[in-house]
Amino acid sequence: MAEYTTKTKVVNLSNTRLVLSDIDDDWIPWVSAEIDTMLNTDFSLKDEVYYIQMEESTSKIILKTPLYSVNVANVVYANYINSESKDNIYKDASNNQYSPIIYIKEHDTNFPPLTSTDPLIEGKDYYVNKTSINRITGTWKQFIEVRFAWGYTTIPTDIQMLATLMATEFSLSEMGSSEAMSERIGDYQYTSSKTSTSGGLSNNIANLKTSTLNKYALTSIAMSGSGVLSNNSILIDTDVPLVSTPASLPNTFSG
């Protein structure tokens, strides 16, 4: 599990009200676990399959979470990527081809997994940009099965700030401090009075957590129009590795 803040960040945010020894070793991973549970996700790179149920006249799948490309020439993807797609996927200066989409299948009547349906062809049936998958001709069929690489190479700054505020709030409340503190994250103002908190999180933190949910929580897919996401997410195959390091996942797909 990633740790979204550190003792040093908590001390710095407290404006000298805390020192390192005031912060229990368990509190930092506790805060990270709280955020992971709240968002039902973690800030890492993933290689997953999603099942999507579309409604009529939908030509775009909007992704809230960034896509990251994989090298489609990797032998582990050979049985999944449509061979015709490899004729259309962008080639870099080293003649490598990268795409965040491993495959997309669709069907009008069969609900995924679509075992008897051939993958669509990238560049002919659909194209990809940083935040959406777009049908080139017509609209998506009713049922979609899509495998793609997505996620974060670094923990977002506002998640780090939320974790730091949570740990600071908890640490100060454990000390019984009655001092107030105020910080701003983007459009959100955080103000806390320790007299209203005893060993827990303030209402202000709860409100900030709600705003974070709206931005980061699963689902990572949102339809344009009235499509509905089926919340079944599975790893495609235990033999296929997850996407690995940021360096292996350049953003070379369409912007």
C-alpha positions in Angstrom: 0.0 0.0 0.0 1.3 3.4 -1.0 1.6 6.0 1.8 0.2 9.3 0.7 2.0 11.5 3.3 4.9 11.4 5.6 5.6 12.5 9.2 7.7 15.4 7.9 4.8 16.7 5.8 2.5 16.5 8.8 5.0 18.4 11.0 5.5 21.1 8.4 1.7 21.5 8.0 1.2 21.9 11.7 3.3 25.1 11.8 5.6 23.9 14.7 2.7 22.6 16.8 3.9 19.0 16.2 7.3 17.3 16.2 8.1 14.0 14.7 7.8 12.2 18.0 4.2 13.3 18.3 3.1 11.2 15.4 2.6 7.5 15.9 4.2 5.2 13.3 0.8 3.6 12.6 -1.0 6.8 11.8 0.5 7.4 8.4 -0.5 4.0 6.9 -3.8 4.3 8.7 -4.6 7.5 6.8 -3.5 5.9 3.5 -5.8 2.9 4.2 -8.6 5.2 5.1 -8.3 7.0 1.7 -8.0 3.7 -0.2 -11.1 2.4 1.4 -13.0 5.7 0.8 -12.2 5.8 -2.9 -12.2 2.0 -3.5 -9.1 2.5 -5.6 -5.4 3.1 -5.2 -3.1 5.4 -7.1 -1.1 3.0 -9.2 -1.0 1.7 -12.8 -3.5 -1.1 -13.7 -4.3 -3.4 -16.5 -7.9 -4.5 -16.2 -11.0 -5.6 -18.1 -14.3 -3.6 -17.7 -17.7 -4.7 -18.8 -19.9 -1.8 -19.9 -23.6 -1.7 -20.7 -24.4 1.0 -23.2 -27.7 2.6 -24.1 -28.7 3.9 -27.5 -26.7 6.4 -29.6 -23.5 6.5 -27.5 -20.3 6.9 -29.5 -17.9 7.9 -26.7 -16.7 6.3 -23.5 -15.3 8.9 -21.2 -12.6 8.0 -18.8 -12.0 9.9 -15.6 -8.7 8.3 -15.0 -5.7 8.7 -17.3 -4.8 6.1 -19.8 -1.2 4.7 -20.2 0.1 3.0 -23.2 1.7 -0.4 -23.4 4.0 -1.8 -26.1 1.6 -3.9 -28.2 4.5 -5.9 -29.6 4.9 -7.6 -26.3 4.4 -11.3 -26.8 2.0 -11.5 -23.8 -0.6 -9.4 -25.7 -0.3 -11.4 -29.0 -3.5 -13.4 -28.4 -5.6 -10.3 -27.4 -4.8 -7.5 -29.8 -6.4 -7.5 -33.2 -3.7 -8.1 -35.8 -5.2 -5.4 -38.0 -4.9 -2.9 -35.2 -1.2 -3.2 -35.4 -1.3 -1.7 -38.9 -2.9 1.4 -37.6 -1.4 2.1 -34.1 1.1 5.0 -34.0 4.7 4.1 -34.4 7.4 6.1 -32.5 10.9 7.0 -33.6 12.1 3.5 -32.7 9.3 1.9 -34.7 7.6 0.7 -31.5 3.8 0.8 -31.3 2.0 1.8 -28.1 -1.6 1.9 -27.2 -3.5 1.9 -23.8 -6.2 -0.4 -25.3 -5.4 -4.1 -25.4 -8.7 -5.0 -26.9 -12.3 -3.9 -27.2 -15.2 -6.3 -28.0 -18.9 -5.4 -28.5 -22.1 -7.3 -29.0 -25.8 -6.4 -29.3 -27.2 -9.3 -27.3 -24.5 -11.3 -25.5 -23.4 -9.9 -22.2 -19.6 -10.1 -21.5 -17.3 -11.9 -21.3 -17.6 -11.9 -25.0 -15.7 -15.1 -25.8 -16.9 -15.6 -29.4 -16.5 -12.0 -30.5 -13.5 -10.7 -32.4 -11.7 -7.6 -31.1 -12.4 -4.4 -32.9 -9.7 -2.7 -35.0 -8.0 0.4 -33.5 -7.9 3.2 -36.1 -10.8 1.7 -38.1 -13.5 0.9 -35.5 -12.4 3.3 -32.7 -9.7 5.7 -31.7 -8.3 6.7 -28.3 -7.3 9.9 -26.7 -6.2 10.7 -23.2 -9.7 10.7 -21.6 -12.0 8.8 -24.0 -12.5 5.9 -26.4 -14.4 7.0 -29.5 -16.4 4.9 -32.0 -15.4 6.0 -35.5 -18.5 4.9 -37.4 -21.9 4.6 -35.8 -22.4 4.1 -32.1 -21.3 1.4 -29.6 -23.3 -1.8 -29.4 -25.2 -2.5 -26.2 -22.5 -4.6 -24.5 -18.8 -3.7 -24.4 -15.8 -5.5 -23.0 -12.7 -3.4 -22.9 -9.3 -4.1 -21.5 -7.0 -1.1 -21.0 -4.1 0.2 -19.0 -4.9 3.1 -16.8 -4.1 4.8 -13.5 -1.5 7.1 -12.0 2.3 7.1 -12.2 2.5 9.4 -9.2 0.1 10.1 -6.3 -1.9 13.3 -7.1 -1.0 16.3 -5.1 -4.5 16.8 -3.7 -4.5 13.3 -2.4 -1.2 13.9 -0.7 -2.6 17.0 0.9 -5.8 15.3 2.0 -3.7 12.6 3.7 -1.5 15.2 5.4 -4.5 17.2 6.7 -6.1 14.0 8.0 -2.9 13.0 9.8 -2.3 16.5 11.2 -5.9 16.7 12.4 -5.7 13.4 14.1 -2.3 14.1 15.7 -3.4 17.5 17.0 -6.6 16.1 18.4 -4.8 13.3 20.1 -2.7 16.0 21.9 -5.9 17.8 23.0 -4.9 21.0 21.3 -7.5 23.8 21.0 -5.7 25.7 18.3 -7.2 26.3 15.0 -5.6 25.7 11.6 -6.7 26.7 8.1 -5.4 25.4 4.7 -6.6 25.6 1.1 -6.6 22.9 -1.5 -7.7 24.3 -4.9 -11.3 25.6 -4.4 -11.7 24.0 -1.0 -11.0 25.8 2.2 -10.2 23.7 5.3 -10.6 25.1 8.8 -10.4 23.1 12.0 -10.8 23.9 15.6 -9.4 21.2 17.9 -11.9 22.0 20.6 -14.6 20.3 18.5 -12.6 17.1 17.9 -11.5 14.3 20.2 -9.4 11.6 18.7 -11.2 11.6 15.4 -11.7 13.4 12.1 -13.5 16.8 11.9 -16.6 17.5 9.8 -14.3 19.7 7.7 -12.2 16.7 6.8 -15.3 14.7 6.0 -16.5 17.4 3.6 -13.1 17.5 1.9 -13.2 13.7 1.6 -16.6 14.1 -0.2 -15.1 16.4 -2.8 -12.3 14.0 -3.3 -14.7 11.1 -3.9 -16.3 13.1 -6.7 -13.0 13.5 -8.5 -11.2 10.2 -8.0 -13.5 7.4 -6.8 -14.4 4.5 -9.1 -15.9 4.2 -11.5 -13.1 5.3 -13.7 -15.4 5.2 -16.7 -18.3 7.6 -17.2 -20.6 7.5 -20.3 -21.4 10.5 -22.4 -25.1 10.2 -22.5 -27.1 7.6 -20.5 -24.8 4.6 -20.7 -24.4 2.6 -17.5 -21.2 1.0 -16.2 -21.4 -2.6 -15.1 -19.2 -2.7 -12.0 -17.5 -5.9 -12.8 -13.8 -5.4 -13.0 -11.5 -8.4 -13.3 -7.9 -9.1 -14.3 -7.9 -10.7 -17.6 -5.5 -13.6 -17.0 -3.1 -14.5 -14.3 -0.5 -15.2 -17.0 -0.6 -11.6 -18.2 1.5 -9.2 -16.1 0.2 -5.9 -14.9 1.6 -2.8 -16.4 4.9 -2.0 -14.7 7.0 1.1 -14.5 6.1 4.6 -15.7 9.1 4.5 -18.0 7.5 1.6 -19.9 4.3 3.4 -20.5 4.8 6.5 -22.6 1.8 8.5 -23.6 2.1 8.1 -27.4 -1.6 7.7 -28.2 -3.8 10.4 -29.8 -4.1 13.6 -27.8 
